[in-house]
């Protein structure tokens, strides 16, 4: 009897074990199927995300390429505009230099024409100036006569040189500077005299040069 009961219990335990084993196997299969489903879902999502990323990246790269092309075109246009501006600036500088040269030449021509017209015209000399001119002429002739009568020795010449009045020294300086190639205006500025006075003394000297 006891043996039979034990046998029954063993059978029951075996059945329970088999049931548990079958349940475990069923659960294991379901778990594997679920894992496969999860893996498949993850893979699908990954593929979807990867495709979407590739699409976005491709579109962004195309947009970037377009922007780079536009930027390159802008740089080329800017370089071309700079070269044109530089060429125009160079031409303007050349024209400006040429205009300055032309103006300088024209001004020089006008000045020469002005001086020629002034020299060719007869200027009416006022009466006080005529009197002063006559005074200078008399002094000049006096100085010329004193030079003509100067036939003494070197010592006497040195003595006369020391005894010359300032007007005689002035006239000699005028002739000396003129013979060195200085102009009438330069001599007048240097000696602080009028140009007419300087010109008169020079004209009288060369009409009646000292001997």
Order of alpha helices (4+ residues) and beta strands (2+ residues): alpha-alpha-alpha-alpha-alpha-alpha
